């Protein structure tokens, strides 16, 4: 059956905050805004995710502190769009199919980060609800200025009324194409995906994910993903808790 009761474990870690000087003060302001998320942010879940900052704080020049540089920039009046694109590892750039790439846009208005646009395909790696839960959690993040990091984690148990049914392997491949590596294990069938920046001009880390499918139904049981500097671990189980083998961290070595 696809309609499982789902026990879900989600963790997020942001390890790219270079906290110093004015950027530190702006990041603290963003942290305070995330603690009052609905007041300062607007979300649109149609066709991906659009996150709009009602009171923008971060500047375009701050992106250098995050080691973020786009593949391309497009300016229209006082607005500028930064376009990021990742392509599946092991796939030639020429003749890319849609399932072999993932894109993201940052929109700046008067040099302030005003909107983030994430594609629907990205949420095959982590459900939108959990992604937003982690973003909200950074409002309570622990900031380590000495090591220039911020960390937040969330643990939730949700029933089927709160989340969509888990996709089948066939549905996953329809959205993401074939995995770069497959492996059969006692825990289930393992599919690995990895995406790298589409050009040498772009600096934004990698997108990596490991999907564990039920060995009998081929329904999705677990998602382990790293999206730029965010890490997620989502476990979907039926009436029986996951086995110890299910809960071991995935080996991402092949996707490096």
C-alpha positions in Angstrom: 0.0 0.0 0.0 1.1 3.5 -0.7 -0.7 5.2 2.1 1.6 4.6 5.0 1.5 6.1 8.4 4.9 8.0 8.4 7.4 8.5 11.2 9.6 11.2 9.9 13.1 12.2 11.0 14.4 15.4 9.6 17.7 17.1 10.4 19.3 20.2 8.9 22.7 21.7 9.3 24.0 25.0 7.7 27.7 25.1 7.7 28.5 28.0 5.4 27.8 31.1 7.6 31.0 33.2 7.7 30.1 35.3 10.7 32.0 38.5 10.9 31.4 42.3 10.9 28.3 43.6 9.3 27.4 40.3 7.7 27.1 38.8 11.2 24.6 41.5 12.3 22.5 41.0 9.2 22.5 37.2 9.7 21.4 37.7 13.3 18.5 39.8 11.9 17.6 37.1 9.4 17.7 34.6 12.3 15.3 36.8 14.3 13.0 37.0 11.3 13.0 33.2 10.8 11.9 33.0 14.5 8.7 34.9 13.5 8.5 33.3 10.0 4.9 34.1 9.0 5.4 37.8 9.8 8.5 38.2 7.7 8.2 35.7 4.9 5.6 34.7 2.3 5.5 31.3 0.7 4.0 30.1 -2.6 4.0 26.3 -3.0 2.7 26.2 -6.6 5.1 24.9 -9.2 8.0 24.5 -6.8 8.5 26.9 -3.9 8.8 30.7 -4.0 10.0 32.3 -0.7 9.5 36.0 -0.5 11.2 38.2 2.1 8.8 40.9 3.3 11.6 42.9 4.9 14.8 42.0 2.9 18.0 42.1 4.9 20.8 40.2 3.1 22.7 42.0 0.3 24.0 40.7 -3.0 27.5 41.4 -1.8 26.8 39.1 1.2 26.6 36.1 -1.1 30.4 36.1 -1.4 30.5 35.2 2.3 28.4 32.2 1.5 30.7 31.3 -1.3 27.7 31.6 -3.7 28.2 32.7 -7.3 25.6 32.1 -10.0 25.9 30.7 -13.5 24.4 33.8 -14.9 22.9 37.2 -13.9 20.1 39.2 -15.5 19.3 42.8 -14.5 16.0 44.4 -15.2 15.7 47.9 -13.7 16.4 47.7 -10.0 16.0 43.9 -9.9 18.6 41.3 -10.7 18.1 37.6 -11.1 20.9 35.2 -10.1 20.4 31.9 -11.9 22.0 28.6 -10.6 21.9 25.3 -12.4 23.1 21.9 -11.5 23.5 18.9 -13.9 23.5 15.3 -13.1 27.0 13.8 -12.6 28.2 11.7 -15.5 25.9 13.4 -18.0 27.3 15.4 -20.8 26.1 19.1 -20.8 25.1 18.9 -24.4 21.6 17.5 -25.1 20.6 17.6 -21.4 17.1 16.3 -20.7 15.0 18.2 -18.3 15.3 15.4 -15.6 19.1 15.8 -15.7 19.3 19.3 -14.4 18.0 21.4 -11.5 17.8 25.2 -11.4 17.3 27.8 -8.7 16.9 31.6 -8.8 17.7 34.3 -6.3 16.0 37.6 -6.9 17.6 40.9 -5.6 15.8 44.2 -5.6 17.9 47.3 -4.9 20.7 44.8 -4.0 18.7 43.1 -1.3 17.7 39.4 -1.5 14.0 39.5 -1.9 12.9 36.2 -3.3 14.2 32.6 -3.7 12.7 30.4 -6.4 13.1 26.6 -6.1 11.9 24.2 -8.8 9.4 21.4 -8.2 12.0 18.8 -9.1 14.1 19.7 -6.0 11.4 18.5 -3.7 11.8 15.0 -4.9 14.8 15.1 -2.6 13.0 16.5 0.4 9.2 17.3 0.8 8.3 20.9 0.8 6.8 20.7 4.3 10.1 19.4 5.8 12.2 21.9 3.9 10.2 24.8 5.3 10.3 23.2 8.7 14.1 23.3 8.7 14.1 26.8 7.3 11.9 27.9 10.2 14.1 26.0 12.7 17.0 28.3 11.9 15.1 30.9 13.8 16.2 29.0 16.9 19.6 27.9 15.5 22.7 27.7 17.6 25.3 30.0 16.2 28.9 29.3 16.7 30.8 32.5 15.7 34.2 31.0 16.4 33.7 28.2 13.9 31.4 30.3 11.7 28.5 27.8 11.7 24.8 27.7 12.6 23.0 24.4 13.3 19.3 23.5 13.7 17.4 20.2 13.8 13.8 19.1 13.8 12.2 15.8 14.8 8.6 15.2 13.7 6.1 12.3 13.6 3.4 12.9 11.1 0.3 10.9 10.0 -0.8 10.4 6.4 -3.1 13.4 6.6 -0.1 15.7 6.9 2.1 14.4 4.1 1.4 13.0 0.6 1.8 9.3 0.0 5.4 8.2 -0.7 6.2 8.0 -4.4 7.0 4.7 -6.1 10.4 4.1 -7.8 8.7 4.5 -11.2 7.4 7.9 -10.2 10.8 9.0 -8.9 12.5 8.1 -12.1 9.8 9.9 -14.1 10.8 13.1 -12.2 14.6 12.7 -11.8 15.5 10.2 -14.6 17.7 7.2 -13.9 20.0 7.2 -10.8 23.7 7.3 -11.3 24.1 4.2 -9.1 21.9 1.5 -7.8 22.5 -1.1 -5.1 20.5 -3.9 -3.5 20.8 -4.2 0.3 18.8 -5.9 3.1 17.2 -2.5 3.8 16.0 -2.2 0.3 17.0 -0.9 -3.1 19.3 2.0 -2.9 19.3 4.7 -5.7 21.9 7.5 -5.7 21.7 10.8 -7.4 24.3 13.6 -7.6 24.3 16.9 -9.3 27.2 19.3 -9.9 27.4 23.0 -10.9 26.6 23.4 -14.6 29.6 25.7 -15.2 32.9 26.7 -13.8 31.5 30.2 -13.1 29.0 28.8 -10.6 29.9 28.3 -7.0 27.1 26.7 -5.0 28.2 23.3 -3.9 26.6 20.0 -5.0 23.2 18.3 -4.6 23.4 14.7 -3.5 20.7 12.3 -2.5 20.3 8.6 -1.6 16.8 7.1 -1.9 15.9 3.8 -0.2 13.0 1.8 -1.8 11.1 -1.0 -0.2 12.4 -4.3 -1.5 8.9 -5.6 -2.2 6.7 -2.6 -3.1 9.4 -0.4 -4.4 7.8 2.5 -2.6 10.1 5.2 -1.1 11.2 4.5 2.5 14.0 7.0 3.2 15.5 10.1 1.7 19.0 11.3 2.7 20.0 14.5 0.9 22.5 17.3 0.9 21.4 20.4 -0.9 24.2 22.9 -1.0 24.9 23.2 2.8 21.6 21.7 4.1 21.4 18.1 5.0 18.1 16.1 5.4 17.2 12.7 6.6 13.6 11.7 6.1 12.5 8.2 7.1 9.1 6.9 6.0 7.9 3.7 7.7 4.7 1.6 7.9 3.2 0.2 11.1 6.6 -1.4 11.9 9.5 0.9 13.1 12.5 1.0 10.8 15.2 -1.6 11.4 18.7 -0.7 12.6 19.9 -1.2 9.1 17.4 1.4 7.9 18.7 4.0 10.4 22.4 3.7 9.5 23.7 6.7 7.6 23.9 6.2 3.8 27.3 5.8 2.1 27.6 8.8 -0.2 31.1 7.8 -1.3 30.0 6.9 -4.8 28.4 10.3 -5.3 31.4 12.4 -4.4 
